[in-house]
Amino acid sequence: MPLINLLPRQRIRLGRNVVLVATVVYCLTRAIAYLPFTYPPYLPTSVALISWDGVLVWVWASAWAVAAVVTVADMINRHTRYGLSLTVALTVAWSLGYVGAWAVSGFTSRDWLTCITYLAPAVIIFGFLIKVTALQDVINPAAEEIDSE
């Protein structure tokens, strides 16, 4: 069935779930990547900076895993706000870490590029979050009807 033939409420649900599944995958890959046993023997300056020289890398891995779990809970509860908000906060935090590393290097490293690769998803998700939550607020009186089908 082409997407054009879906009812608006079905497209809303589909779009929400596509974004939430992508967010879960994104968060889980970060959680796995930041587990201490998956890290190389040396830490990049940026990771050392935001993880207290590697001592708190497991905290970041846990935070990414929590964001994935909260996003799954959002899918189950037909929410959009919590998991995406947590993901935005984490991507902004990592982006700031890379800005800090770039500054520490005397603005000679390429950490600015990694900063943008973390910041871009944050901005995209934040924009989507604003749009979808506004749409959900507009159709809120009909939310029970939408979610019951």
Secondary structure, DSSP 4 states (H G I P E B T S, - for coil): --GGGS-HHHHHHHHHHHHHHHHHHHHHHHHHHTSGGGS-SS--HHHHHHTTTTTTHHHHHHHHHHHHHHHHHHHHHT--HHHHHHHHHHHHHHHHHHHHHHHHTTS-SSHHHHHHHHHHHHHHHHHHHHHHHHHHHHSGGGHHHHHH-
